[in-house]
């Protein structure tokens, strides 16, 4: 079709290939102008409903619907190019775009999703393995997350977000949830590069949040050399710009690199690992400025099972941390009940406020913290100062010792 338009009515497009004909496809092309693919307004139900096959929509506008702008269950692929979706979701807080069990590619290209009453884009997989690409798109002013990914059971999602903007959202720009139920064991991939996260609305929460449980595994690349992310102004005291929560035997391999975090109202980056979590985290060459609390916090916390957590924090520029005068340090690494390997080296920390230390390493009995250094005995404050450009460090707890030259695991 060149264009499809509707004003009112329950559904503007119903595409449900019969008899398992998943090779069927629907395409709306438009011409060269935005909106030339048609305008769908004020649907009383879901504006576009997809029950299978492949769907490609270009240069369409879907506005002010009481339901979802696009609802697809079991599609082979979904492609949105230069679409504008605004004011959808209705009083029920439904997602603007809701994609369940897509078997192939999901592509969001040069599109704008805004002012939805729920999450703007939701991708859910419990039995499929979709590939998601979000490129040069804008997610703004919604009442939920910008992008919500839920991978459960045997499902796994490979997602790449590049060159996109998340602004004024009540929820995280990107919220990643894997291992929602016992036995979930899919291995998912998340890459977020060259993207901007701005001005979270509401009282709290993070710009980018990963929540991993069960036996799920996620490999995450959040920023890279030449492809930095920027994070500015997180709403709510105590919120971290980037929040990583791993528990229940989940595996996380994550790299946070070459990015800038400005003025988070809580922490810049926070890792909380518990209950037999297996985590390798590299935080490298980032700039974190004016955090109200810690610029970086990593903890192997309490819970059944022995977590294995390796944290490498290198070549970061940290300034003005602890603006709220209640933080433990600009960079704080703690082990409580579990085993944690920490390599904190080559960082520059300046202007830490409120009398807090620049770096703190802490083991809370019976936690064990191995600091990556040549010696295997006691780690002193001076050992940490010598390996960073900082003013003051504090090492506390009988469970802290040198690694004897052994390196921490890397993602």
LOMAR-642066 format. One line per field, with one value per atom (N, C-alpha, C): x, y, z. Coordinates in steps of 0.1 Angstrom, whole numbers, plus 5000, padded with zeros to 4 digits. Layout:
BEGIN
px: [X	...]
py: [Y	...]
pz: [Z	...]
This chain:
BEGIN
px: [5008	5000	5009	5004	5011	5008	4995	4991	4979	4977	4965	4962	4950	4945	4932	4930	4917	4915	4903	4899	4888	4892	4882	4882	4872	4871	4879	4877	4884	4898	4900	4913	4914	4925	4927	4933	4942	4948	4947	4941	4941	4949	4960	4968	4971	4964	4965	4965	4977	4977	4972	4963	4956	4964	4961	4966	4982	4987	5002	5010	5004	5011	5020	5031	5039	5048	5047	5054	5047	5035	5027	5033	5031	5037	5028	5029	5022	5031	5030	5039	5032	5035	5030	5042	5043	5056	5056	5045	5045	5053	5055	5064	5076	5078	5090	5088	5076	5073	5068	5071	5066	5051	5044	5030	5024	5032	5027	5023	5026	5022	5008	5002	4989	4989	4977	4976	4964	4967	4956	4954	4942	4939	4928	4929	4918	4912	4920	4914	4909	4898	4892	4899	4905	4913	4927	4934	4947	4947	4955	4954	4958	4970	4975	4977	4970	4971	4977	4988	4995	4995	4991	4990	5000	5009	5019	5024	5033	5039	5048	5052	5061	5054	5057	5051	5061	5060	5068	5060	5062	5054	5064	5061	5070	5062	5067	5062	5048	5044	5030	5030	5018	5015	5004	5006	4995	4994	4982	4981	4968	4970	4959	4949	4955	4946	4944	4932	4929	4936	4942	4949	4963	4969	4983	4983	4994	4995	4998	5007	5010	5011	5003	5003	5005	5017	5020	5024	5018	5020	5024	5036	5040	5044	5047	5051	5065	5067	5080	5090	5086	5094	5085	5091	5084	5094	5091	5100	5092	5097	5091	5102	5099	5108	5102	5107	5102	5087	5084	5070	5070	5058	5056	5044	5047	5036	5035	5023	5022	5009	5009	4997	4988	4995	4987	4989	4981	4981	4969	4962	4949	4951	4940	4940	4946	4947	4952	4967	4974	4988	4995	4989	4994	5006	5015	5026	5022	5030	5027	5029	5041	5044	5046	5039	5039	5042	5054	5058	5061	5053	5055	5058	5069	5073	5075	5082	5086	5097	5097	5106	5119	5118	5129	5133	5135	5140	5130	5133	5126	5135	5130	5138	5130	5136	5130	5140	5137	5146	5141	5148	5145	5131	5126	5112	5111	5099	5097	5085	5087	5077	5076	5064	5063	5049	5049	5037	5028	5033	5025	5022	5011	5007	5014	5021	5029	5042	5049	5062	5060	5070	5069	5072	5081	5084	5087	5079	5080	5083	5094	5097	5098	5090	5089	5092	5100	5103	5105	5096	5098	5101	5099	5101	5108	5111	5117	5130	5137	5150	5151	5143	5143	5156	5159	5170	5164	5167	5161	5172	5169	5177	5170	5175	5169	5179	5177	5187	5181	5188	5185	5170	5165	5151	5150	5139	5136	5125	5127	5117	5115	5104	5103	5089	5089	5077	5067	5071	5062	5061	5050	5048	5055	5062	5069	5083	5089	5102	5102	5113	5115	5114	5124	5125	5125	5115	5115	5117	5127	5129	5127	5119	5117	5120	5131	5135	5133	5125	5121	5121	5121	5121	5131	5128	5138	5140	5134	5136	5149	5153	5166	5164	5170	5169	5183	5185	5198	5193	5197	5193	5205	5204	5213	5206	5210	5205	5216	5214	5225	5219	5226	5223	5209	5204	5190	5190	5178	5176	5165	5167	5157	5155	5144	5142	5129	5129	5117	5108	5114	5106	5104	5092	5090	5097	5100	5107	5121	5129	5142	5142	5152	5153	5153	5162	5162	5161	5151	5149	5150	5160	5163	5160	5151	5147	5149	5157	5160	5159	5153	5152	5141	5129	5118	5111	5114	5108	5118	5116	5126	5128	5141	5144	5147	5145	5149	5164	5168	5182	5187	5179	5184	5196	5204	5215	5212	5211	5207	5219	5218	5228	5222	5229	5225	5236	5235	5245	5238	5243	5238	5250	5250	5261	5256	5264	5261	5247	5242	5229	5229	5218	5217	5205	5207	5197	5196	5184	5183	5171	5172	5162	5150	5153	5142	5132	5119	5108	5105	5097	5092	5102	5100	5107	5119	5120	5132	5134	5144	5147	5159	5163	5175	5173	5183	5182	5183	5192	5194	5195	5186	5185	5184	5193	5193	5190	5180	5175	5176	5185	5188	5185	5178	5175	5175	5172	5171	5185	5185	5198	5201	5195	5197	5211	5215	5228	5226	5233	5233	5247	5250	5263	5259	5264	5260	5272	5271	5281	5274	5278	5272	5282	5283	5293	5306	5313	5325	5334	5346	5355	5350	5348	5342	5327	5321	5306	5301	5303	5300	5285	5280	5267	5268	5257	5257	5244	5246	5235	5235	5223	5222	5210	5211	5201	5191	5194	5185	5176	5163	5154	5154	5154	5152	5165	5166	5177	5179	5191	5194	5194	5188	5188	5202	5205	5218	5215	5223	5221	5221	5230	5231	5230	5219	5217	5218	5226	5228	5225	5214	5209	5210	5218	5220	5218	5210	5207	5203	5201	5194	5202	5215	5223	5225	5221	5222	5236	5239	5253	5252	5261	5262	5277	5279	5292	5289	5295	5291	5303	5303	5313	5306	5310	5305	5318	5318	5330	5328	5337	5339	5327	5319	5307	5307	5298	5297	5284	5286	5274	5275	5265	5265	5254	5258	5248	5237	5241	5230	5226	5214	5209	5211	5216	5221	5235	5237	5249	5251	5263	5265	5263	5269	5267	5267	5258	5256	5254	5262	5261	5257	5246	5242	5241	5250	5251	5248	5239	5236	5231	5230	5224	5230	5243	5250	5251	5251	5253	5267	5269	5282	5284	5293	5294	5308	5310	5323	5319	5325	5321	5334	5335	5346	5340	5345	5341	5353	5354	5367	5365	5373	5375	5362	5354	5342	5345	5336	5337	5324	5325	5314	5315	5306	5307	5295	5298	5288	5277	5281	5271	5267	5254	5250	5255	5256	5262	5275	5277	5289	5289	5300	5301	5300	5306	5305	5305	5295	5293	5291	5299	5298	5298	5288	5287	5283	5290	5286	5278	5265	5257	5253	5244	5239	5231	5228	5219	5225	5216	5221	5230	5239	5248	5260	5271	5283	5284	5283	5284	5299	5302	5315	5315	5321	5320	5334	5336	5349	5346	5352	5349	5363	5364	5376	5372	5378	5375	5388	5389	5402	5400	5409	5410	5398	5390	5379	5382	5375	5377	5364	5367	5355	5358	5348	5349	5336	5337	5325	5316	5320	5311	5308	5297	5292	5287	5280	5274	5264	5258	5248	5254	5267	5275	5271	5266	5262	5268	5277	5282	5294	5297	5309	5322	5322	5333	5329	5339	5336	5335	5344	5344	5344	5334	5333	5330	5338	5336	5335	5325	5322	5318	5323	5319	5313	5301	5294	5289	5295	5291	5296	5301	5305	5319	5324	5338	5338	5346	5347	5361	5365	5378	5377	5385	5385	5398	5398	5409	5405	5409	5406	5420	5422	5435	5434	5444	5445	5433	5426	5415	5420	5413	5416	5404	5405	5393	5397	5388	5390	5378	5380	5369	5358	5361	5351	5346	5333	5328	5325	5322	5317	5327	5340	5350	5350	5343	5344	5357	5360	5373	5371	5382	5381	5378	5384	5382	5381	5371	5370	5368	5376	5375	5371	5360	5355	5350	5354	5348	5341	5328	5320	5319	5324	5325	5312	5312	5323	5328	5325	5328	5343	5347	5361	5363	5373	5376	5391	5393	5407	5410	5420	5425	5436	5434	5444	5457	5467	5480	5490	5503	5513	5513	5512	5512	5500	5501	5489	5485	5492	5489	5479	5482	5474	5474	5463	5462	5461	5469	5469	5462	5459	5453	5463	5476	5487	5488	5485	5485	5475	5463	5453	5456	5461	5465	5476	5485	5496	5492	5481	5476	5466	5463	5453	5458	5452	5455	5444	5446	5436	5442	5434	5439	5439	5428	5427	5419	5423	5416	5415	5405	5403	5401	5408	5406	5402	5390	5385	5380	5382	5377	5388	5387	5397	5397	5386	5385	5392	5398	5405	5419	5424	5438	5442	5455	5460	5458	5457	5455	5467	5479	5491	5495	5491	5494	5483	5473	5462	5453	5449	5440	5426	5417	5403	5398	5388	5382	5376	5377	5371	5359	5350	5339	5343]
py: [4988	5000	5012	5023	5036	5042	5042	5048	5041	5042	5038	5048	5053	5063	5059	5064	5062	5072	5076	5085	5079	5074	5067	5052	5045	5031	5023	5010	5001	4999	4994	4990	4995	5001	5006	4995	4987	4976	4963	4953	4939	4930	4925	4916	4904	4893	4880	4869	4866	4855	4842	4836	4824	4812	4801	4788	4787	4795	4794	4800	4809	4814	4826	4822	4832	4839	4834	4841	4853	4855	4867	4879	4890	4903	4915	4925	4937	4949	4958	4969	4982	4992	5006	5014	5020	5026	5041	5048	5063	5067	5080	5086	5092	5105	5111	5119	5123	5132	5124	5128	5122	5123	5113	5112	5108	5106	5102	5088	5080	5066	5065	5077	5077	5081	5086	5091	5083	5077	5069	5077	5081	5089	5083	5084	5082	5068	5058	5044	5041	5034	5030	5017	5010	4998	4999	4988	4988	4992	5002	5008	4998	4992	4982	4969	4958	4945	4935	4928	4919	4905	4895	4881	4872	4876	4868	4875	4868	4873	4885	4892	4903	4916	4926	4939	4950	4959	4970	4983	4992	5005	5016	5026	5037	5050	5060	5074	5075	5067	5068	5075	5080	5087	5079	5076	5070	5078	5084	5094	5092	5095	5096	5085	5073	5061	5056	5050	5045	5031	5025	5013	5014	5003	5003	5008	5016	5020	5008	4999	4986	4975	4964	4953	4940	4934	4922	4910	4899	4887	4876	4871	4860	4865	4877	4882	4876	4874	4870	4881	4894	4905	4918	4928	4941	4952	4961	4972	4985	4995	5008	5018	5026	5035	5049	5059	5073	5073	5065	5066	5075	5081	5090	5084	5081	5075	5083	5089	5099	5098	5098	5099	5087	5075	5062	5055	5045	5037	5038	5049	5050	5051	5050	5051	5038	5027	5015	5015	5025	5025	5014	5011	5001	5006	4997	5001	5007	5017	5023	5012	5005	4994	4982	4971	4959	4947	4942	4931	4919	4908	4896	4885	4877	4865	4867	4878	4880	4870	4863	4853	4858	4869	4874	4888	4897	4910	4921	4929	4941	4953	4962	4973	4986	4995	5008	5019	5025	5034	5048	5058	5072	5075	5070	5071	5079	5084	5091	5085	5081	5075	5085	5090	5100	5099	5105	5108	5096	5084	5073	5071	5065	5063	5051	5043	5032	5032	5020	5019	5022	5029	5033	5021	5013	5001	4989	4979	4966	4955	4947	4935	4924	4914	4902	4889	4881	4868	4857	4847	4836	4823	4823	4811	4814	4827	4831	4838	4842	4848	4860	4870	4882	4890	4896	4906	4920	4929	4942	4953	4961	4972	4985	4994	5008	5018	5026	5034	5048	5058	5072	5075	5070	5072	5080	5086	5094	5088	5087	5082	5093	5099	5111	5111	5117	5122	5111	5099	5088	5085	5078	5075	5062	5055	5043	5044	5032	5031	5035	5039	5041	5028	5019	5006	4996	4987	4976	4963	4955	4942	4932	4922	4911	4898	4891	4878	4868	4858	4848	4834	4824	4810	4807	4802	4799	4810	4821	4833	4840	4847	4855	4866	4877	4889	4894	4898	4905	4919	4929	4942	4952	4961	4971	4985	4994	5007	5017	5025	5033	5047	5057	5071	5075	5071	5074	5083	5089	5098	5094	5094	5091	5103	5110	5123	5124	5128	5132	5120	5108	5096	5094	5089	5085	5073	5064	5052	5052	5042	5042	5044	5050	5050	5036	5028	5013	5005	4997	4987	4973	4966	4952	4942	4933	4923	4909	4901	4888	4878	4866	4856	4860	4862	4867	4855	4843	4832	4821	4812	4801	4793	4789	4781	4788	4801	4809	4808	4805	4802	4808	4817	4823	4832	4833	4842	4853	4865	4877	4886	4895	4905	4919	4928	4942	4951	4960	4970	4983	4993	5007	5016	5022	5031	5044	5055	5067	5072	5071	5075	5084	5092	5103	5100	5101	5098	5111	5118	5131	5132	5139	5145	5136	5125	5116	5123	5122	5127	5119	5125	5117	5118	5110	5111	5102	5092	5083	5074	5066	5056	5060	5051	5051	5054	5059	5060	5047	5038	5025	5015	5005	4996	4981	4973	4959	4951	4942	4934	4919	4911	4898	4888	4877	4867	4853	4843	4829	4825	4817	4813	4820	4831	4839	4844	4848	4854	4865	4876	4888	4893	4895	4903	4917	4927	4941	4949	4957	4967	4980	4989	5001	5012	5017	5026	5020	5026	5021	5033	5031	5041	5046	5059	5065	5064	5057	5056	5058	5070	5072	5074	5071	5074	5086	5094	5105	5104	5106	5105	5118	5125	5138	5138	5141	5144	5133	5125	5114	5118	5116	5120	5112	5118	5111	5108	5113	5110	5095	5091	5076	5068	5074	5067	5067	5057	5056	5058	5066	5067	5054	5045	5031	5022	5013	5004	4990	4982	4968	4959	4951	4943	4928	4920	4906	4897	4887	4878	4864	4855	4842	4833	4834	4826	4831	4844	4850	4853	4854	4858	4871	4880	4893	4895	4898	4902	4916	4927	4940	4949	4958	4968	4981	4991	5005	5013	5019	5026	5039	5048	5060	5069	5068	5076	5087	5096	5107	5106	5107	5108	5121	5130	5143	5145	5149	5153	5143	5131	5121	5125	5124	5128	5117	5106	5096	5091	5078	5073	5075	5075	5074	5061	5051	5037	5028	5019	5010	4996	4987	4972	4966	4959	4951	4936	4928	4914	4905	4895	4887	4874	4864	4851	4844	4841	4832	4839	4852	4859	4857	4857	4856	4868	4877	4890	4894	4898	4904	4918	4928	4942	4950	4957	4966	4980	4989	5003	5011	5015	5020	5034	5043	5056	5064	5064	5072	5085	5095	5107	5108	5109	5110	5123	5132	5145	5148	5153	5159	5149	5137	5127	5132	5131	5134	5124	5111	5100	5095	5082	5077	5078	5082	5081	5067	5058	5044	5035	5026	5017	5003	4994	4980	4971	4962	4955	4940	4931	4917	4915	4915	4916	4903	4904	4892	4883	4871	4861	4848	4837	4824	4822	4812	4810	4819	4815	4823	4830	4843	4850	4851	4852	4854	4867	4878	4891	4897	4901	4907	4920	4931	4944	4951	4956	4963	4978	4987	5001	5009	5013	5018	5031	5040	5052	5060	5061	5069	5083	5093	5107	5110	5112	5114	5127	5136	5149	5152	5159	5165	5154	5142	5132	5136	5129	5131	5146	5151	5164	5165	5153	5153	5150	5148	5147	5135	5124	5112	5099	5101	5089	5084	5071	5064	5069	5071	5075	5079	5085	5087	5074	5064	5051	5041	5033	5024	5010	5000	4986	4978	4970	4963	4949	4940	4926	4923	4917	4913	4899	4889	4875	4868	4875	4868	4872	4867	4869	4879	4889	4899	4902	4903	4907	4921	4930	4944	4949	4954	4962	4976	4984	4999	5006	5010	5016	5025	5035	5044	5054	5056	5065	5079	5090	5103	5108	5111	5116	5129	5139	5152	5158	5167	5175	5167	5156	5148	5156	5157	5167	5160	5168	5163	5155	5156	5148	5133	5129	5115	5111	5098	5093	5093	5093	5092	5077	5068	5054	5046	5037	5029	5014	5005	4991	4985	4977	4973	4959	4951	4937	4936	4932	4930	4915	4911	4897	4890	4878	4871	4873	4885	4888	4888	4885	4885	4894	4903	4912	4910	4906	4905	4917	4924	4936	4932	4935	4931	4939	4932	4938	4927	4930	4920	4912	4919	4912	4904	4895	4887	4889	4898	4901	4913	4920	4932	4943	4948	4960	4972	4982	4994	5006	5016	5028	5033	5033	5038	5029	5016	5008	5013	5017	5021	5035	5044	5057	5056	5047	5046	5042	5035	5030	5039	5050	5060	5074	5083	5098	5103	5101	5105	5111	5117	5122	5113	5105	5097	5084	5073	5060	5054	5045	5038	5023	5014	5000	4994	4988	4983	4969	4961	4948	4937	4927	4917	4908	4909	4901	4907	4918	4924	4920	4915	4911	4913	4913	4914	4901	4902	4890	4882	4887	4879	4879	4890	4891	4886	4879	4874	4885	4885	4895	4892	4902	4899	4895	4887	4883	4895	4895	4906	4901	4909	4905	4899]
pz: [5000	5000	5000	4993	4994	5008	5012	5025	5030	5044	5051	5061	5061	5070	5077	5089	5095	5106	5109	5119	5128	5140	5148	5144	5150	5147	5157	5157	5167	5162	5150	5145	5130	5127	5113	5104	5110	5102	5110	5105	5111	5101	5105	5096	5103	5099	5107	5096	5090	5080	5085	5077	5082	5078	5085	5081	5082	5091	5093	5081	5073	5062	5066	5073	5079	5068	5056	5045	5040	5045	5040	5046	5038	5043	5040	5048	5046	5046	5036	5035	5032	5040	5037	5035	5023	5019	5021	5019	5019	5006	5006	4995	5001	5000	5006	5019	5021	5032	5044	5056	5068	5068	5072	5072	5059	5048	5035	5035	5045	5046	5052	5056	5062	5076	5081	5095	5101	5112	5120	5133	5135	5147	5155	5168	5178	5176	5174	5174	5189	5189	5202	5207	5198	5202	5198	5195	5190	5175	5171	5158	5147	5149	5140	5147	5143	5150	5140	5144	5136	5143	5136	5142	5135	5127	5120	5108	5101	5088	5091	5081	5082	5079	5087	5085	5084	5074	5072	5070	5080	5079	5078	5069	5067	5066	5072	5071	5075	5085	5090	5103	5106	5119	5126	5139	5146	5159	5161	5172	5180	5193	5203	5203	5203	5204	5218	5220	5233	5236	5226	5228	5223	5219	5214	5200	5196	5182	5174	5178	5171	5181	5178	5187	5178	5180	5172	5181	5178	5185	5175	5176	5167	5153	5151	5138	5134	5121	5116	5117	5113	5114	5115	5121	5122	5119	5109	5105	5106	5113	5113	5109	5098	5093	5092	5099	5098	5102	5112	5117	5130	5132	5144	5151	5164	5172	5185	5187	5197	5204	5218	5225	5226	5225	5225	5238	5240	5252	5261	5260	5267	5282	5289	5304	5310	5302	5308	5308	5303	5303	5295	5283	5274	5267	5263	5255	5241	5237	5223	5213	5213	5204	5213	5210	5219	5210	5211	5202	5210	5209	5216	5207	5211	5204	5189	5185	5172	5169	5157	5155	5148	5141	5134	5138	5128	5130	5134	5144	5147	5144	5136	5132	5134	5142	5144	5139	5128	5121	5120	5125	5123	5126	5138	5142	5155	5158	5170	5177	5190	5198	5210	5213	5224	5230	5243	5250	5252	5253	5255	5270	5273	5287	5294	5286	5291	5285	5285	5278	5263	5258	5243	5234	5237	5229	5238	5237	5245	5236	5239	5231	5242	5240	5249	5242	5248	5242	5253	5252	5261	5254	5240	5233	5219	5217	5204	5207	5196	5197	5187	5189	5180	5180	5169	5168	5167	5176	5176	5173	5163	5160	5161	5170	5171	5167	5156	5150	5148	5154	5152	5154	5165	5169	5182	5184	5196	5204	5218	5227	5237	5239	5248	5254	5266	5274	5276	5278	5280	5295	5299	5313	5317	5309	5312	5307	5303	5297	5283	5278	5263	5256	5259	5254	5266	5266	5276	5269	5273	5268	5279	5276	5286	5280	5285	5280	5291	5288	5299	5293	5302	5298	5288	5276	5266	5256	5259	5250	5252	5241	5242	5232	5235	5226	5224	5211	5207	5203	5210	5208	5206	5196	5194	5193	5202	5202	5198	5188	5183	5178	5182	5177	5181	5193	5196	5209	5211	5222	5231	5244	5254	5263	5263	5270	5277	5289	5296	5299	5301	5304	5319	5322	5336	5340	5331	5333	5327	5328	5322	5307	5301	5287	5281	5287	5283	5296	5296	5308	5302	5308	5303	5314	5312	5322	5316	5323	5318	5329	5327	5337	5347	5342	5350	5358	5354	5362	5364	5374	5376	5364	5361	5350	5337	5337	5325	5322	5310	5308	5294	5288	5275	5277	5266	5266	5257	5262	5255	5253	5243	5240	5239	5246	5245	5242	5232	5228	5228	5235	5235	5233	5221	5218	5211	5213	5206	5208	5221	5224	5236	5237	5247	5256	5269	5279	5287	5287	5293	5302	5312	5320	5323	5332	5335	5343	5340	5347	5359	5368	5380	5391	5402	5414	5415	5407	5409	5397	5398	5388	5380	5371	5363	5349	5342	5327	5320	5325	5319	5330	5330	5341	5336	5341	5338	5350	5349	5360	5355	5361	5357	5368	5365	5375	5369	5377	5374	5368	5357	5352	5338	5337	5324	5323	5311	5308	5299	5302	5293	5291	5279	5275	5271	5278	5275	5272	5262	5258	5258	5268	5270	5268	5255	5252	5247	5238	5232	5227	5226	5220	5207	5206	5194	5193	5203	5203	5217	5222	5236	5238	5250	5254	5264	5265	5275	5283	5296	5306	5314	5314	5320	5329	5342	5351	5353	5363	5367	5378	5377	5387	5399	5411	5423	5431	5443	5451	5453	5452	5453	5440	5430	5417	5410	5403	5396	5381	5374	5360	5353	5356	5351	5363	5363	5375	5370	5375	5372	5384	5383	5394	5389	5396	5391	5403	5402	5413	5408	5417	5414	5404	5404	5395	5381	5379	5366	5363	5350	5345	5338	5341	5334	5330	5317	5312	5307	5313	5309	5308	5298	5296	5295	5304	5303	5300	5288	5284	5276	5278	5269	5270	5280	5281	5292	5292	5301	5309	5322	5331	5339	5337	5343	5353	5365	5375	5379	5381	5386	5400	5403	5416	5426	5422	5431	5426	5423	5419	5403	5399	5384	5379	5384	5380	5393	5394	5405	5401	5407	5405	5418	5418	5430	5426	5431	5428	5440	5439	5451	5446	5456	5454	5442	5443	5433	5419	5419	5406	5401	5388	5382	5373	5377	5371	5367	5355	5351	5345	5351	5348	5345	5334	5330	5329	5337	5336	5332	5320	5315	5307	5310	5303	5302	5313	5314	5321	5319	5327	5335	5348	5357	5366	5365	5371	5380	5392	5401	5405	5408	5414	5428	5431	5445	5454	5450	5459	5452	5453	5447	5432	5426	5411	5406	5414	5410	5423	5423	5434	5429	5435	5431	5443	5444	5457	5453	5460	5460	5473	5473	5485	5491	5500	5507	5499	5504	5497	5497	5495	5494	5482	5483	5472	5472	5465	5465	5452	5452	5440	5436	5423	5418	5410	5415	5410	5407	5395	5391	5385	5391	5387	5384	5372	5368	5365	5372	5371	5367	5355	5350	5341	5343	5334	5333	5344	5345	5351	5347	5352	5361	5374	5383	5390	5390	5397	5404	5415	5422	5428	5431	5436	5451	5455	5469	5471	5461	5463	5474	5477	5487	5501	5502	5514	5523	5516	5524	5518	5508	5501	5509	5506	5512	5505	5492	5485	5471	5463	5449	5442	5445	5439	5451	5452	5463	5458	5463	5460	5473	5474	5487	5485	5493	5493	5507	5506	5518	5516	5523	5523	5510	5500	5488	5484	5473	5469	5457	5458	5448	5444	5432	5427	5422	5426	5422	5417	5405	5399	5398	5407	5406	5404	5392	5389	5377	5377	5366	5365	5376	5377	5382	5378	5383	5390	5403	5411	5417	5415	5420	5426	5435	5441	5447	5454	5461	5473	5474	5484	5498	5508	5520	5528	5526	5533	5530	5520	5516	5510	5510	5504	5489	5482	5467	5463	5470	5467	5481	5482	5493	5488	5494	5493	5506	5506	5519	5518	5528	5530	5543	5542	5554	5557	5569	5572	5570	5563	5558	5544	5539	5525	5523	5510	5506	5494	5495	5484	5481	5468	5463	5454	5459	5451	5441	5429	5419	5420	5426	5428	5429	5429	5429	5442	5454	5466	5469	5479	5483	5497	5504	5518	5520	5530	5534	5523	5521	5511	5520	5517	5525	5517	5524	5517	5507	5510	5502	5489	5490	5478	5467	5472	5463	5458	5466	5462	5451	5453	5443	5429	5428	5415	5409	5415	5409	5412	5405	5407	5416	5429	5439	5451	5460	5472	5484	5486	5497	5494	5501	5499	5513	5514	5526	5523	5530	5529	5542	5543	5555	5554	5565	5566	5565	5574	5574	5561	5554	5542	5530	5531	5519	5519	5507	5505	5491	5488	5475	5467	5454	5446	5442	5446	5443	5429	5422	5408	5398	5404	5395	5391	5378	5373	5375	5376	5377	5363	5362	5350	5343	5330	5322	5314	5310	5302	5288]
